[in-house]
Amino acid sequence: MLLTLTTTHRPATDLGHLLVKHPDRTHAFDVPVGTAHVFYPQADEARCTAALLLDVDPTRLAAARGRGRQPTATPESFTLGRYVNDRPYAASSLLASALSRVYRSALRGESRDRPELAATSIPLEIRVPVLRCRGGAEVATRLFGPLGWTVTAIPIALDEQHPQWGESRYVDLTLTGTLRVADALNHLYVLLPVLDDAKHYWVAPDEVDKLLRVGAGWLAGHPERGLIVRRYLAHRRALAGQALERLAAQCPTDEPSVDDGVADRPDQAPRASLAARRREAVHAALVEAGAQRVLDLGCGGGALLATLIGDRRFTEIVGTDVSTQALGLAARRIRLDRLPERQRNRVTLHHSALTYRDERLRGYDAAVLMEVIEHLDPPRLPALEDAVFGYARPTTVVLTTPNVEHNVRYESLAAGAFRHSDHRFEWTRAEFAEWVDRICATYGYSAVVRGIGDDDPQVGAPTQLAVFTRT
């Protein structure tokens, strides 16, 4: 299996200093399942490419598997699967492990000879010609796109001579972007096994610490962090729950859903996460309202902002949050500093608290409060109500909040526990309807209430949505 890393930063041969591998030599490293080789197909001042080739020995791979417990998700579930499989040819968690062994210093962002360059974003192109990708090319885009990469994922046909047979489970992946080499390698280290969704080793509890360490600075704000965590931790619910709770603490207003939308067994089809369905429902409500100038109040890490920026119907988009850390995550997620000027002029981020009146937020077509109100202590709710509905008074307010009745359907959630450690309350459907009626009567709005997610006949949908329209 092969992975190439290319830069055109001049002098491009400085890539050798960043990877701590001299371009004029070939390098070989013994790994548990075979041998990893590093060599440079091209190395000059204008362009330099480092190639990592992992030569997997099927006998050693089978022996390594035999010494430990099989992972929960594996593509080799037949009699000779330990010897006859795609592991020597398709990029997977094996390649990620080799990458961590071979590029250890580069992963940490260390370079004795070029420390300033190691801290600098440079133009990069990464190519993985054959990557096992559960969920197809669209999943690769969802995972790498928010991290600043331009993603080209081309499905590989089962047989080019017989196109009617359709596509295989593999893609030819190319990533281009301007990032630090350390960030690029850490993205690959986490996301290659996530896309493969079949780790070659048993996942122990210390994998949570490893994931959070390698994902520092980008995983907490990733719109697909639930999918990433569940797959990286081999669908072990307890470990995934620990990781998500710790990540949520880093960005409390951009919460993951307990239902992250990833099947627990590899034979189940993946489905859209509840977080993604919330964003879709909010986006649809804004379009239906005909809004052009939109506020995302309590925008957190910018998941909804990224959706809104992709729709040209929204001519002005403003994100606000009380957390400067969250605003920083949002700026990185939407690549604010790299947006074309015309796009960048549509977007503004404000540091603002929703419990105080803010003159900058008046006069907008619509405001969104997506999974925000439950983070406030109940005595502070009247201040938010006055600031949003009484003072800012947008024409439309789109608001979502959890339906606490649905919590009994989450097996990983303890009885009586909230979905998020930062929640101060969660309402039943009746409590939410009562609050909506009071807002309408007090501030001169009408409202429509509906659910988001699978509607359970006994406990309702997991998320409650209200669309307020000023009368």
Protein Blocks (a to p, Z undefined) as FASTA:
>chain_A
ZZddddfbdcfklmmmmnopafkbccddddfklccddddfbacfkbccddddddddfklm
mmmmmmpccdfbdcklcfklmmnccklmmgcfklmmmmmmmmmmmmnopafklmmlmmpc
cddddddfbacdehijmlmmmmmmmnopacddddddfblklmmnopafbdcddddddddf
klmmmmmmmmmmmmnopafbdcdfklmmmmmmmmgojlmmpcklmmmmmmmnoopaklmm
mmmmmmmmmmmmlccdfblopafbfkbccdddfklmmmmmmmmmmmmnopabdcdehkln
olmmmmmmmpmklmbdcdddfblklmmmmmmmnommlgcfklmmmpccddddfkbccfkl
goiabdcdehklmmpcfklmmmmmmmmmmmnopabdcdddddfklmmmpmklcghiafbf
kbcbdcdfklmmmmmmmmmmmnopacddddedjddfklopfbdcdddddZZ
